[in-house]
């Protein structure tokens, strides 16, 4: 697995890079993507401020408002687990990019009464699941996605003890 971590200027050092990488990797492993076999994945994670997330949301998704997390998949839905999908020459399935608004995560953590790291983990899991084809446009999809998020979060939090 390859996880590229980037921080918007001014947010460097706000979160531990190895912890962030671990959350992405745990999510991918929970969804069956491991270093074994012929499925190796690459994900980029950007920790950004609200203005950058708002700009990306407006320019690329047509939504003119701030948000907490954005996902930009590079593969068509379900290509990750499609045996007929041709792996690129570098051997990595470039899943895409997840962008987390760190200030929004801090606000939401306070609103939900939990730690900022827990909120960031929730947002990363949510974003990575979108890269893997999950959605929440319909009630059944939302239920499936929220169930996976909770299960993966429990695995991650259980691993910290």
N, C-alpha and C positions, 0 to 999 in steps of 0.2 A: 504494500500500500504506500502511496505517496500522498502526503498531506502538506500542502504549502500554506503557511500561515503568514498573513500580512496585516500590518496595523496602519491605519491612517495616521498621518503625522499628528503628534500630540497624544496619541493613545498607546504608544510603545510602552511596554512594561506594565500595562494595566491588568493584564492576565498572563498567567504562566503558559508559555508556548507548548511545553510538553503536556500539560494538562489539556489544553485545547486539542492538540493532536490526538490525545488519548480518547477524548469524547467522540471525535470523528471516527477514529478507528473502531471503537467499541460499537458505534452505530452500524458501521459497514459490516463488522463481524456478526452482529446480531441479525443482519439481513442476509447472511450467507456468503458475504464476500470476504475471502481470506487470501493470504499470500500463496496458498497452495493452488495446485492445478493451473489452469490457464486464465484464471480471472484475477487480474490485479487492477486495482482502481486508483485513480488520482482525483483528488478533490482540492480545491483552493478555498481557503477561509479568510475573509477580510473582516477585521474588527474596525468598525467605522463610527463616525459621528452622525448625528441626526440629519445634518444638511446633506451629506453625501448620500445617505440612504434615501432621503426624500428625492434628491435629484435622480438617482438611478430608478426609483419607483416611477417617477414622472416620465423620464425619457424612454425607458425600455418597457414599462408595463402600462403606461397611460394613466396611472393613478397619481393624482396631484395631492398627495398627503404623505406625512411621515409614516413609517411603519417600523416594526421591530426586527424583522428578518426577511431577506429576499433570497431566492434561489434562482439560479440561471443554469438549467440543465443543458448539457452539450449533446446528450443522446436522446433519441426519440423514446417515448414511453415504452417501458418493458424491454428495451434493447439490452439492458444489463444482464438479464437472465435468459436471453434468447440465444439458443445454441447456434442459430443460423447467422447471428451478427458477427461480422468479421472484425477481429481485434486489430487495431492499428499496428503498424510495423514496430513501434516501440514497446508493444506488449501491454500497454496500459489502456484501460478503458477510462477515458477522460470524462468523468461524470459531470463536472461543472463547478460552479462557484456558489458559495454561501456567504452572504454579507449580513453581519449582525450589528445592529445599532447598540453600542455599549451603553451610552447614556439612557436609551430607552429601556434596556435590560435592567439598569439600576432602578429606574422608576417603577417598573413592573415588579421587581423583586420586593420593593417596599410595599407596593399595593397588595401583593399576594402573601406577604408575611414570611418570605423565605430569603435565603442568602442570594447575593448577586451571582455567585458561581452556579447555584442551582438554576437560576433563571437563564443564564447564558447556556448552560447545558441543554435546557429545554429547547431554546431557540436553535442551537446547533443541530440537535436531533431532528427537530421539525424541518429545518432546511435541508439536511442530508436526505431525509425521507422523501422530500419533494424531488431531489435529484434522482432518486430511485423509482420515481413514478407514482408515488402516493399523492393524493389530492384530498381536498375537503370541500369540494363544490356541492356535493350531494350529502344528505344526512348519513347514508350508509358508509360513504367514503370517509366522512369526518369521524365517524365512530371507529372505523378500522384504523385510521391514522392516529387518533388519540390513544387507542388501546396500545398500539405499537410504541408510541412515544412514552407512555407510562411504563411499559415493560422494559424498554431500553434504559430509561432513567433509573428504574429500580436496580437493574444490573450494574449500572455505573456507580450508583450510590452504595450498593452493597459491596462493591469492590474496594471502596475507600476505607472500610472498617478495619 
